[in-house]
Amino acid sequence: ILCYLDNDDAGRNALSRLRREFGDKVADKSALYPDHKDLNDYLMATQPKISNNPKLRL
């Protein structure tokens, strides 16, 4: 079970509960984004910005 949870108390508590329930089947993947709140925050910071206003060429 790969867990990409938030880097906050709620995320750590959820991970702890999952580990109690499922043991070694649980893998904490939040180390991939230690300086970010969550996976989405990390992805938004590392991906190029995409414009919402594409220019049409006629």
Long-range contacts (C-beta under 8 A, 24 or more apart in sequence): 1-25, 1-26, 1-27, 2-27, 2-29, 3-27, 3-28, 3-29, 3-30, 4-29, 4-30, 4-32, 4-38, 4-39, 5-30, 5-38, 6-30, 6-37, 6-38, 7-33, 7-34, 7-36, 7-37, 7-38, 8-37, 11-38
